[in-house]
Amino acid sequence: MVEGTLSWRGQAPRLVTELAQGDYQRVEVIAIDADRTTCHEQALARWWRGRRRWVGGTDLLGGRFTPPAAIDICFTDTELSRCAQHAVELAELASAAVGDTHVTILRGSATGEWETILNRTRPDSSTS
């Protein structure tokens, strides 16, 4: 399992190289995406929760502040965040280099349910 935000350009090709070198035959990519506003709100809420625990003596470190600019670099004017775009790129590159791939991108809806934004399977191109 590989966990991360996939926020950096070039991270997907590096991961695919590592997967191919590890003789992986199938790659499953699951991305949780959110809009910019939600990301800002949740980052601030996480910081305040940790800060309150620190003030209350139940957390030795307190909350970790995430500057708004660190969130903003993950967004363009497209529907998907850069992180989700890189997840799609990872699946596409893995399909060619590794074999069967599946990518699912989910986003929380206003009702609290998970909404599927993208659900795509690509079979191993060598079997076609």
C-alpha positions in Angstrom: 0.0 0.0 0.0 1.2 3.5 -0.9 -0.4 6.4 1.0 0.0 10.0 0.1 -1.6 13.1 -1.4 0.0 12.8 -4.9 0.3 16.5 -4.9 3.7 16.7 -6.5 4.1 16.6 -10.3 6.3 13.7 -11.3 5.3 11.6 -8.3 3.1 9.2 -10.4 5.8 8.2 -12.9 8.2 7.5 -10.0 5.7 5.4 -8.2 4.9 3.4 -11.4 8.6 2.8 -11.9 8.8 1.4 -8.4 5.7 -0.8 -8.9 7.0 -2.2 -12.2 10.4 -2.9 -10.6 8.5 -4.7 -7.8 6.8 -6.9 -10.4 3.3 -5.7 -9.5 0.6 -7.1 -11.8 -2.3 -5.1 -10.7 -2.7 -1.5 -9.3 -5.7 -0.2 -7.4 -5.8 3.6 -7.0 -8.4 5.1 -4.6 -8.5 8.8 -4.2 -10.6 10.9 -1.9 -11.1 14.4 -3.4 -12.6 17.5 -2.0 -13.1 21.1 -3.2 -10.8 23.9 -2.2 -13.3 25.4 0.3 -13.9 22.1 2.1 -10.1 21.5 2.3 -9.6 24.9 3.9 -12.5 24.4 6.4 -11.3 20.9 7.4 -7.7 22.0 7.8 -8.7 24.8 10.1 -11.1 22.6 12.1 -8.3 19.9 12.6 -5.9 22.6 13.8 -8.4 24.0 16.3 -9.4 20.5 17.6 -5.7 19.7 18.3 -5.1 23.2 19.8 -8.0 22.8 22.2 -6.7 19.4 23.3 -3.2 20.9 23.8 -4.7 23.7 25.9 -6.7 21.1 27.9 -3.6 19.0 28.5 -4.7 16.0 26.6 -2.4 16.4 23.6 1.3 17.1 24.0 1.8 18.6 20.5 -1.5 20.3 19.7 -2.8 20.8 16.2 -0.7 21.1 13.1 -1.4 24.3 11.2 -1.7 24.0 7.4 -1.2 27.3 5.7 -3.9 28.1 3.1 -1.3 28.5 0.4 -0.3 24.8 1.0 -3.8 23.8 0.2 -4.2 26.2 -2.7 -1.3 24.7 -4.7 -3.3 21.5 -5.0 -6.0 23.2 -7.1 -6.5 24.5 -10.6 -9.6 25.6 -12.4 -10.6 22.1 -13.2 -13.2 19.9 -11.4 -10.6 17.6 -9.9 -7.8 18.7 -7.6 -4.2 18.2 -8.7 -4.0 15.3 -6.3 -6.9 13.5 -8.0 -5.5 14.4 -11.5 -2.2 12.7 -10.4 -4.2 9.7 -9.2 -5.7 9.3 -12.7 -2.2 9.8 -14.2 -0.9 7.1 -11.9 -3.5 4.6 -13.0 -3.0 5.4 -16.7 0.8 5.0 -16.5 0.4 1.8 -14.4 -1.9 0.3 -17.0 0.9 0.6 -19.6 3.8 -0.4 -17.3 2.3 -2.9 -14.8 -0.9 -4.4 -16.1 -4.5 -4.3 -14.8 -5.4 -1.0 -13.1 -8.5 0.4 -11.4 -9.0 4.0 -10.3 -11.8 5.2 -8.1 -12.2 8.9 -7.1 -14.6 9.7 -4.4 -15.9 13.0 -3.0 -18.1 13.6 0.0 -21.5 15.1 -0.9 -23.6 17.7 0.9 -25.6 14.8 2.4 -22.6 13.2 3.9 -22.6 10.3 1.4 -19.7 9.4 -0.8 -20.1 10.3 -4.5 -18.2 8.5 -7.1 -16.5 11.0 -9.4 -14.5 8.5 -11.5 -14.6 4.7 -11.6 -12.4 3.2 -14.4 -10.8 -0.2 -15.0 -8.1 -0.8 -17.6 -7.1 -4.3 -18.4 -3.5 -5.3 -19.0 -2.7 -4.0 -22.5 -0.5 -7.1 -23.2 -3.5 -9.4 -23.1 -5.5 -7.4 -25.7 
